[in-house]
Amino acid sequence: MTFPLSAPMFDMLVLSVIAEEDAYGYQISQIIKRASSSTKDSTLYPILKRLQENLCVEAYDQPFQGRNRKYYTITDAGRQYLTELMDEWSRYRSIVDDIIRGGTDK
């Protein structure tokens, strides 16, 4: 995609993925790459760490093929933040769509 992803957009995408079901880092990064194929896997981990520090996600280990895999789950605070981000995204998208379709109202 041509359009860069901002920090709030990354937050919204990550939280949206794990709101559906708990997921591990690589799994999340592969889903997010649908929106931004240039995103590196290493970009995700600082985002997950920040979301964890802000109590939006929690992490837990689960055995997988003889080793532990870290899974992330959304918290109630994370769901609230996701709702706020989705509301803001909806308003933003509506304004951009209006402008693209020739809207001149301010």
N, CA, C and O atoms as a MOPAC input file, in Angstrom:
PM7 MOZYME 1SCF
protein

 N      0.83400 1    -1.18200 1     0.00000 1
 C      0.00000 1     0.00000 1     0.00000 1
 C      0.87900 1     1.24600 1     0.00000 1
 O      2.01700 1     1.22200 1     0.46800 1
 N      0.35000 1     2.29000 1    -0.51300 1
 C      1.05900 1     3.55600 1    -0.63500 1
 C      1.03500 1     4.36700 1     0.65000 1
 O      1.99400 1     5.07800 1     0.94700 1
 N     -0.04000 1     4.27300 1     1.41200 1
 C     -0.22800 1     5.13800 1     2.55700 1
 C      0.48300 1     4.58900 1     3.79400 1
 O      0.30800 1     3.42200 1     4.14500 1
 N      1.28500 1     5.42700 1     4.45400 1
 C      1.99700 1     4.96500 1     5.64600 1
 C      1.04000 1     4.79200 1     6.82700 1
 O     -0.00500 1     5.43800 1     6.90000 1
 N      1.42100 1     3.91400 1     7.73700 1
 C      0.61800 1     3.67800 1     8.93100 1
 C      1.18300 1     4.49200 1    10.08800 1
 O      2.38800 1     4.47300 1    10.34100 1
 N      0.31800 1     5.19700 1    10.77700 1
 C      0.71200 1     5.97800 1    11.94600 1
 C      0.65800 1     5.09100 1    13.19100 1
 O      0.15500 1     3.96900 1    13.14200 1
 N      1.17700 1     5.60000 1    14.29400 1
 C      1.14700 1     4.84500 1    15.55200 1
 C     -0.27700 1     4.49900 1    15.97500 1
 O     -0.53400 1     3.35000 1    16.33200 1
 N     -1.21800 1     5.45500 1    15.94800 1
 C     -2.59400 1     5.08000 1    16.31700 1
 C     -3.18900 1     4.02200 1    15.37800 1
 O     -3.96400 1     3.17000 1    15.81200 1
 N     -2.82600 1     4.08100 1    14.09500 1
 C     -3.33200 1     3.08200 1    13.15100 1
 C     -2.76700 1     1.70000 1    13.48000 1
 O     -3.49100 1     0.70600 1    13.44100 1
 N     -1.47100 1     1.64000 1    13.80600 1
 C     -0.88700 1     0.36300 1    14.21800 1
 C     -1.59400 1    -0.16000 1    15.46300 1
 O     -1.91900 1    -1.34400 1    15.54900 1
 N     -1.83100 1     0.73300 1    16.43200 1
 C     -2.53500 1     0.31700 1    17.65000 1
 C     -3.88900 1    -0.27800 1    17.30400 1
 O     -4.26000 1    -1.34100 1    17.80100 1
 N     -4.62700 1     0.42300 1    16.44100 1
 C     -5.96700 1    -0.03900 1    16.08200 1
 C     -5.91000 1    -1.39000 1    15.37500 1
 O     -6.73300 1    -2.26300 1    15.65100 1
 N     -4.97200 1    -1.57000 1    14.48800 1
 C     -4.85700 1    -2.83900 1    13.77200 1
 C     -4.48300 1    -3.98100 1    14.71600 1
 O     -5.09000 1    -5.05100 1    14.67500 1
 N     -3.48700 1    -3.74900 1    15.56100 1
 C     -3.06100 1    -4.79100 1    16.50500 1
 C     -4.20600 1    -5.16400 1    17.43800 1
 O     -4.49600 1    -6.34500 1    17.62900 1
 N     -4.85400 1    -4.16300 1    18.01600 1
 C     -5.95100 1    -4.43800 1    18.94100 1
 C     -7.11300 1    -5.12100 1    18.23100 1
 O     -7.77500 1    -5.97700 1    18.81600 1
 N     -7.36700 1    -4.75400 1    16.98400 1
 C     -8.44300 1    -5.39600 1    16.22100 1
 C     -8.15700 1    -6.87400 1    15.99700 1
 O     -9.05500 1    -7.71000 1    16.08900 1
 N     -6.90400 1    -7.18700 1    15.70200 1
 C     -6.53200 1    -8.58700 1    15.47400 1
 C     -6.74400 1    -9.40300 1    16.73700 1
 O     -7.36100 1   -10.46800 1    16.69400 1
 N     -6.23300 1    -8.90700 1    17.86900 1
 C     -6.33200 1    -9.72900 1    19.07900 1
 C     -7.69000 1    -9.60100 1    19.76200 1
 O     -7.98400 1   -10.36700 1    20.68000 1
 N     -8.52200 1    -8.65500 1    19.33800 1
 C     -9.88900 1    -8.59200 1    19.85100 1
 C    -10.69800 1    -9.77800 1    19.32400 1
 O    -11.63600 1   -10.23800 1    19.97600 1
 N    -10.33100 1   -10.26300 1    18.15000 1
 C    -11.01500 1   -11.41900 1    17.56300 1
 C    -10.61200 1   -12.71200 1    18.25300 1
 O    -11.45200 1   -13.56000 1    18.55300 1
 N     -9.31100 1   -12.85100 1    18.50000 1
 C     -8.78800 1   -14.01500 1    19.21400 1
 C     -7.34300 1   -13.73400 1    19.61600 1
 O     -6.64500 1   -12.96000 1    18.96100 1
 N     -6.91100 1   -14.36200 1    20.68300 1
 C     -5.52500 1   -14.20800 1    21.12200 1
 C     -4.60600 1   -14.61600 1    19.96700 1
 O     -4.92700 1   -15.51900 1    19.19500 1
 N     -3.46600 1   -13.94200 1    19.86300 1
 C     -2.55200 1   -14.22100 1    18.75900 1
 C     -1.12100 1   -13.99200 1    19.21000 1
 O     -0.87600 1   -13.26100 1    20.17000 1
 N     -0.18200 1   -14.61400 1    18.52200 1
 C      1.23400 1   -14.41200 1    18.80900 1
 C      1.80600 1   -13.41700 1    17.80800 1
 O      1.20700 1   -13.15100 1    16.76500 1
 N      2.96100 1   -12.87700 1    18.13600 1
 C      3.53700 1   -11.76300 1    17.40000 1
 C      3.64200 1   -11.96200 1    15.89900 1
 O      3.17800 1   -11.11600 1    15.13400 1
 N      4.23900 1   -13.05900 1    15.46500 1
 C      4.41900 1   -13.28000 1    14.02900 1
 C      3.07100 1   -13.35600 1    13.31800 1
 O      2.91400 1   -12.84400 1    12.20900 1
 N      2.10800 1   -13.99500 1    13.96200 1
 C      0.76100 1   -14.11100 1    13.40300 1
 C      0.14700 1   -12.72000 1    13.20800 1
 O     -0.43500 1   -12.43100 1    12.16200 1
 N      0.28400 1   -11.87000 1    14.22000 1
 C     -0.23500 1   -10.49700 1    14.13900 1
 C      0.45800 1    -9.73900 1    13.00500 1
 O     -0.19900 1    -9.05800 1    12.21800 1
 N      1.77200 1    -9.85800 1    12.92400 1
 C      2.51700 1    -9.11600 1    11.90400 1
 C      2.11100 1    -9.53000 1    10.49400 1
 O      2.05800 1    -8.68600 1     9.59900 1
 N      1.82800 1   -10.79200 1    10.28400 1
 C      1.42900 1   -11.25500 1     8.95200 1
 C      0.06300 1   -10.69400 1     8.55500 1
 O     -0.16500 1   -10.38000 1     7.38700 1
 N     -0.82900 1   -10.57000 1     9.51100 1
 C     -2.14700 1    -9.99100 1     9.23200 1
 C     -2.00900 1    -8.50600 1     8.91600 1
 O     -2.62800 1    -8.01000 1     7.97500 1
 N     -1.20300 1    -7.79900 1     9.69600 1
 C     -1.01900 1    -6.35900 1     9.49300 1
 C     -0.32600 1    -6.07100 1     8.16400 1
 O     -0.54500 1    -5.01300 1     7.57300 1
 N      0.49100 1    -6.97800 1     7.69700 1
 C      1.16800 1    -6.77600 1     6.40900 1
 C      0.18200 1    -6.67100 1     5.24900 1
 O      0.55300 1    -6.20500 1     4.17200 1
 N     -1.04700 1    -7.08900 1     5.44300 1
 C     -2.06600 1    -6.89700 1     4.40400 1
 C     -2.31200 1    -5.41300 1     4.16900 1
 O     -2.62300 1    -5.00800 1     3.04900 1
 N     -2.17400 1    -4.59100 1     5.22100 1
 C     -2.38400 1    -3.14500 1     5.10700 1
 C     -1.10400 1    -2.41600 1     4.72000 1
 O     -1.15300 1    -1.36700 1     4.07700 1
 N      0.01900 1    -2.95900 1     5.10200 1
 C      1.29500 1    -2.31200 1     4.81900 1
 C      2.36300 1    -3.38100 1     4.63500 1
 O      2.99400 1    -3.81500 1     5.59900 1
 N      2.55900 1    -3.79500 1     3.40000 1
 C      3.48700 1    -4.88500 1     3.11800 1
 C      4.93200 1    -4.53600 1     3.44500 1
 O      5.76400 1    -5.43400 1     3.56800 1
 N      5.24700 1    -3.25400 1     3.58600 1
 C      6.62200 1    -2.85200 1     3.89300 1
 C      6.91100 1    -2.90400 1     5.39600 1
 O      8.04200 1    -2.66100 1     5.81500 1
 N      5.90800 1    -3.21600 1     6.19900 1
 C      6.09900 1    -3.28500 1     7.64900 1
 C      7.00100 1    -4.46500 1     7.99300 1
 O      6.76700 1    -5.59300 1     7.55900 1
 N      8.02100 1    -4.18600 1     8.76800 1
 C      8.94000 1    -5.24600 1     9.20600 1
 C      8.37200 1    -5.92400 1    10.44600 1
 O      7.68600 1    -5.29600 1    11.25300 1
 N      8.66500 1    -7.21000 1    10.58600 1
 C      8.19200 1    -7.95300 1    11.75800 1
 C      8.66100 1    -7.29500 1    13.05000 1
 O      7.92900 1    -7.28300 1    14.04000 1
 N      9.87200 1    -6.75100 1    13.05000 1
 C     10.43500 1    -6.13800 1    14.25300 1
 C      9.70400 1    -4.86600 1    14.66600 1
 O      9.83900 1    -4.42800 1    15.80800 1
 N      8.93800 1    -4.26900 1    13.76900 1
 C      8.17200 1    -3.06300 1    14.08700 1
 C      7.08800 1    -3.35800 1    15.11400 1
 O      6.74200 1    -2.49700 1    15.92400 1
 N      6.56300 1    -4.55400 1    15.08100 1
 C      5.42100 1    -4.91000 1    15.91300 1
 C      5.75200 1    -4.98200 1    17.39800 1
 O      4.93000 1    -4.58300 1    18.22300 1
 N      6.91600 1    -5.47300 1    17.75800 1
 C      7.20100 1    -5.75700 1    19.16500 1
 C      7.26000 1    -4.52100 1    20.05600 1
 O      6.79400 1    -4.58900 1    21.19300 1
 N      7.80800 1    -3.39800 1    19.59900 1
 C      7.70900 1    -2.18600 1    20.42500 1
 C      6.25500 1    -1.71800 1    20.60800 1
 O      5.89800 1    -1.18100 1    21.65600 1
 N      5.43700 1    -1.92400 1    19.59200 1
 C      4.01400 1    -1.56500 1    19.70100 1
 C      3.33800 1    -2.44300 1    20.74200 1
 O      2.60000 1    -1.94500 1    21.59300 1
 N      3.58500 1    -3.74600 1    20.67800 1
 C      3.00000 1    -4.66100 1    21.66300 1
 C      3.47600 1    -4.33000 1    23.07600 1
 O      2.69900 1    -4.38100 1    24.02900 1
 N      4.76000 1    -3.99100 1    23.20100 1
 C      5.29900 1    -3.65100 1    24.51600 1
 C      4.62800 1    -2.39000 1    25.06800 1
 O      4.26800 1    -2.34300 1    26.24400 1
 N      4.46100 1    -1.37300 1    24.22400 1
 C      3.80700 1    -0.14200 1    24.65300 1
 C      2.35200 1    -0.39500 1    25.03200 1
 O      1.87300 1     0.11300 1    26.04600 1
 N      1.65000 1    -1.17900 1    24.21700 1
 C      0.26000 1    -1.50900 1    24.53200 1
 C      0.16400 1    -2.29400 1    25.84000 1
 O     -0.79100 1    -2.13800 1    26.60200 1
 N      1.15400 1    -3.12800 1    26.08400 1
 C      1.19600 1    -3.88200 1    27.33900 1
 C      1.46400 1    -2.95000 1    28.52000 1
 O      0.82600 1    -3.08000 1    29.56500 1
 N      2.38300 1    -2.02900 1    28.36700 1
 C      2.68300 1    -1.05900 1    29.43100 1
 C      1.48000 1    -0.16500 1    29.72700 1
 O      1.28600 1     0.26400 1    30.86500 1
 N      0.67100 1     0.11400 1    28.70100 1
 C     -0.52700 1     0.93600 1    28.86100 1
 C     -1.74700 1     0.10700 1    29.26600 1
 O     -2.87200 1     0.60600 1    29.27100 1
 N     -1.51400 1    -1.15200 1    29.60200 1
 C     -2.54500 1    -2.07300 1    30.09800 1
 C     -3.64100 1    -2.36100 1    29.07400 1
 O     -4.76700 1    -2.69600 1    29.44100 1
 N     -3.30800 1    -2.22900 1    27.79500 1
 C     -4.26100 1    -2.53400 1    26.73100 1
 C     -4.20300 1    -3.99700 1    26.30700 1
 O     -5.18300 1    -4.54300 1    25.79900 1
 N     -3.06200 1    -4.62100 1    26.51600 1
 C     -2.91000 1    -6.04300 1    26.20800 1
 C     -2.16200 1    -6.72000 1    27.35000 1
 O     -1.43400 1    -6.08500 1    28.11200 1
 N     -2.36600 1    -8.01900 1    27.43900 1
 C     -1.60600 1    -8.85600 1    28.36000 1
 C     -0.98000 1    -9.97200 1    27.54300 1
 O     -1.48900 1   -10.34400 1    26.48600 1
 N      0.12200 1   -10.49900 1    28.03900 1
 C      0.82200 1   -11.57000 1    27.34300 1
 C      0.88000 1   -12.80800 1    28.23300 1
 O      0.92900 1   -12.71800 1    29.45900 1
 N      0.87400 1   -13.95100 1    27.58000 1
 C      1.04700 1   -15.21700 1    28.29100 1
 C      1.75900 1   -16.19900 1    27.36600 1
 O      1.66100 1   -16.10300 1    26.14300 1
 N      2.46500 1   -17.12900 1    27.96000 1
 C      3.18300 1   -18.14000 1    27.19200 1
 C      2.33800 1   -19.39100 1    27.05200 1
 O      1.57200 1   -19.76000 1    27.94200 1
 N      2.50600 1   -20.03500 1    25.89100 1
 C      1.82800 1   -21.29400 1    25.64200 1
 C      2.79300 1   -22.20000 1    24.89400 1
 O      3.43600 1   -21.76500 1    23.93800 1
 N      2.90200 1   -23.45900 1    25.31900 1
 C      3.82000 1   -24.37600 1    24.63500 1
 C      3.41300 1   -24.59300 1    23.17400 1
 O      2.23400 1   -24.72600 1    22.84600 1
 N      4.43400 1   -24.62100 1    22.31400 1
 C      4.20900 1   -24.90800 1    20.90100 1
 C      5.44900 1   -25.60400 1    20.35800 1
 O      6.53700 1   -25.02800 1    20.34800 1
 N      5.28700 1   -26.82600 1    19.91500 1
 C      6.36600 1   -27.62900 1    19.33200 1
 C      7.63400 1   -27.60100 1    20.18000 1
 O      8.73000 1   -27.36600 1    19.67100 1
 N      7.47200 1   -27.84200 1    21.46400 1
 C      8.60300 1   -27.96700 1    22.35700 1
 C      9.17900 1   -26.67200 1    22.90100 1
 O     10.18600 1   -26.70400 1    23.60800 1
 N      8.58300 1   -25.55900 1    22.59800 1
 C      9.05200 1   -24.28900 1    23.15600 1
 C      7.83700 1   -23.41600 1    23.45300 1
 O      6.71600 1   -23.73400 1    23.05500 1
 N      8.07200 1   -22.33400 1    24.14600 1
 C      6.97100 1   -21.44300 1    24.48800 1
 C      6.78100 1   -20.37100 1    23.40900 1
 O      7.73900 1   -19.84400 1    22.84400 1
 N      5.53800 1   -20.08100 1    23.15600 1
 C      5.18000 1   -19.00900 1    22.23100 1
 C      4.38600 1   -17.98500 1    23.03600 1
 O      3.47800 1   -18.34800 1    23.78500 1
 N      4.72900 1   -16.69600 1    22.88000 1
 C      4.04800 1   -15.63500 1    23.62600 1
 C      2.80100 1   -15.19100 1    22.86300 1
 O      2.87300 1   -14.78000 1    21.70500 1
 N      1.67300 1   -15.28500 1    23.53500 1
 C      0.40100 1   -14.85400 1    22.97200 1
 C     -0.03600 1   -13.55700 1    23.63900 1
 O      0.30700 1   -13.28100 1    24.78800 1
 N     -0.79300 1   -12.77500 1    22.89500 1
 C     -1.29700 1   -11.50400 1    23.40000 1
 C     -2.82000 1   -11.55300 1    23.39600 1
 O     -3.44900 1   -12.08000 1    22.47800 1
 N     -3.38600 1   -10.98300 1    24.45700 1
 C     -4.82900 1   -10.90300 1    24.59700 1
 C     -5.21000 1    -9.46500 1    24.95400 1
 O     -4.45400 1    -8.76500 1    25.62700 1
 N     -6.35900 1    -9.04200 1    24.50900 1
 C     -6.80300 1    -7.66900 1    24.75800 1
 C     -7.45100 1    -7.57700 1    26.14300 1
 O     -8.10500 1    -8.51800 1    26.59200 1
 N     -7.26700 1    -6.45500 1    26.80500 1
 C     -7.86300 1    -6.20800 1    28.11800 1
 C     -9.11400 1    -5.32800 1    27.93800 1
 O     -9.41200 1    -4.87100 1    26.83400 1
 N     -9.82600 1    -5.10600 1    29.02900 1
 C    -10.97700 1    -4.19800 1    28.96700 1
 C    -10.53200 1    -2.79100 1    28.56700 1
 O    -11.20300 1    -2.12200 1    27.78100 1
 N     -9.40100 1    -2.34900 1    29.11200 1
 C     -8.86300 1    -1.03100 1    28.74200 1
 C     -8.50400 1    -1.00200 1    27.26100 1
 O     -8.70000 1     0.01200 1    26.59100 1
 N     -7.98600 1    -2.10000 1    26.75500 1
 C     -7.65300 1    -2.19700 1    25.33900 1
 C     -8.89000 1    -2.14100 1    24.46500 1
 O     -8.87000 1    -1.52700 1    23.39800 1
 N     -9.96100 1    -2.77200 1    24.90600 1
 C    -11.22500 1    -2.72300 1    24.14900 1
 C    -11.77600 1    -1.29800 1    24.11500 1
 O    -12.29300 1    -0.85000 1    23.09100 1
 N    -11.66300 1    -0.60100 1    25.22100 1
 C    -12.12900 1     0.78600 1    25.27700 1
 C    -11.29600 1     1.66600 1    24.34500 1
 O    -11.84200 1     2.48300 1    23.60200 1
 N     -9.98200 1     1.49800 1    24.38900 1
 C     -9.08800 1     2.25500 1    23.51300 1
 C     -9.38400 1     1.92800 1    22.05000 1
 O     -9.40700 1     2.82500 1    21.20700 1
 N     -9.60800 1     0.65700 1    21.74500 1
 C     -9.92900 1     0.24900 1    20.38000 1
 C    -11.21900 1     0.91400 1    19.91400 1
 O    -11.29200 1     1.38000 1    18.77700 1
 N    -12.21600 1     0.96700 1    20.75200 1
 C    -13.47400 1     1.63400 1    20.39600 1
 C    -13.23500 1     3.10000 1    20.08400 1
 O    -13.77700 1     3.62300 1    19.11000 1
 N    -12.43000 1     3.76900 1    20.89900 1
 C    -12.10200 1     5.17900 1    20.64900 1
 C    -11.38400 1     5.35000 1    19.31100 1
 O    -11.70100 1     6.25500 1    18.53800 1
 N    -10.41800 1     4.47500 1    19.04800 1
 C     -9.67300 1     4.55700 1    17.78600 1
 C    -10.59000 1     4.29700 1    16.59200 1
 O    -10.49200 1     4.98400 1    15.57500 1
 N    -11.47300 1     3.31700 1    16.70800 1
 C    -12.37700 1     2.99400 1    15.60400 1
 C    -13.36600 1     4.13500 1    15.34600 1
 O    -13.69800 1     4.42100 1    14.19500 1
 N    -13.83100 1     4.78100 1    16.40600 1
 C    -14.71500 1     5.93900 1    16.23400 1
 C    -13.98600 1     7.06800 1    15.51800 1
 O    -14.52800 1     7.68100 1    14.59800 1
 N    -12.76000 1     7.33800 1    15.94000 1
 C    -11.95500 1     8.38600 1    15.30300 1
 C    -11.67000 1     8.03500 1    13.84500 1
 O    -11.73300 1     8.90400 1    12.97600 1
 N    -11.35700 1     6.77200 1    13.57200 1
 C    -11.08800 1     6.32000 1    12.20800 1
 C    -12.33100 1     6.50900 1    11.33400 1
 O    -12.22300 1     6.94100 1    10.18700 1
 N    -13.48100 1     6.19400 1    11.86100 1
 C    -14.72300 1     6.33700 1    11.11600 1
 C    -14.97100 1     7.79800 1    10.74300 1
 O    -15.33800 1     8.10100 1     9.60700 1
 N    -14.76900 1     8.69900 1    11.70100 1
 C    -14.93600 1    10.13200 1    11.42200 1
 C    -13.92300 1    10.59900 1    10.36800 1
 O    -14.28300 1    11.31800 1     9.43600 1
 N    -12.67500 1    10.19500 1    10.51700 1
 C    -11.61400 1    10.58300 1     9.59300 1
 C    -11.90200 1    10.05400 1     8.18800 1
 O    -11.79900 1    10.78800 1     7.20600 1
 N    -12.26000 1     8.78900 1     8.10700 1
 C    -12.53300 1     8.16600 1     6.81000 1
 C    -13.70900 1     8.84700 1     6.11900 1
 O    -13.69400 1     9.03600 1     4.90300 1
 N    -14.71700 1     9.21000 1     6.88800 1
 C    -15.88400 1     9.89400 1     6.32900 1
 C    -15.50100 1    11.24600 1     5.73300 1
 O    -15.97200 1    11.60600 1     4.65500 1
 N    -14.65700 1    11.98700 1     6.42500 1
 C    -14.20100 1    13.28800 1     5.92500 1
 C    -13.38100 1    13.12200 1     4.65400 1
 O    -13.58800 1    13.84300 1     3.67800 1
 N    -12.45900 1    12.18000 1     4.66400 1
 C    -11.62000 1    11.94800 1     3.47800 1
 C    -12.48200 1    11.50700 1     2.30300 1
 O    -12.29800 1    11.99900 1     1.18900 1
 N    -13.41900 1    10.58900 1     2.52900 1
 C    -14.31000 1    10.13800 1     1.45400 1
 C    -15.11300 1    11.30600 1     0.89000 1
 O    -15.30100 1    11.40500 1    -0.32300 1
 N    -15.58100 1    12.18400 1     1.76200 1
 C    -16.34400 1    13.34200 1     1.31100 1
 C    -15.49300 1    14.24800 1     0.42600 1
 O    -15.95100 1    14.71200 1    -0.61800 1
 N    -14.27100 1    14.49500 1     0.84100 1
 C    -13.36800 1    15.34900 1     0.06400 1
 C    -13.08000 1    14.71200 1    -1.30000 1
 O    -13.10700 1    15.39300 1    -2.32500 1
 N    -12.80800 1    13.41900 1    -1.30300 1
 C    -12.50000 1    12.71400 1    -2.55000 1
 C    -13.67100 1    12.75700 1    -3.52000 1
 O    -13.48100 1    12.84200 1    -4.73300 1
 N    -14.87300 1    12.69800 1    -2.98300 1
 C    -16.07500 1    12.69700 1    -3.81800 1
 C    -16.53500 1    14.10900 1    -4.18000 1
 O    -17.64800 1    14.29500 1    -4.67100 1
 N    -15.67500 1    15.10100 1    -3.93800 1
 C    -15.97500 1    16.46100 1    -4.36600 1
 C    -16.65100 1    17.32700 1    -3.33900 1
 O    -17.10800 1    18.42700 1    -3.64800 1
 N    -16.72000 1    16.83600 1    -2.11100 1
 C    -17.33300 1    17.63000 1    -1.05300 1
 C    -16.50800 1    18.86500 1    -0.74700 1
 O    -15.28600 1    18.79300 1    -0.61900 1
 N    -17.16900 1    19.97500 1    -0.63400 1
 C    -16.45200 1    21.21700 1    -0.34500 1
 C    -16.90200 1    21.83000 1     0.97100 1
 O    -16.44200 1    22.91200 1     1.33300 1
 N    -17.79800 1    21.15500 1     1.69800 1
 C    -18.24400 1    21.66900 1     2.99600 1
 C    -17.10000 1    21.57700 1     3.99900 1
 O    -16.29500 1    20.64500 1     3.97000 1
 N    -17.05000 1    22.56100 1     4.87700 1
 C    -15.98200 1    22.58400 1     5.88100 1
 C    -16.49200 1    22.09900 1     7.19700 1
 O    -15.73900 1    22.04600 1     8.16900 1

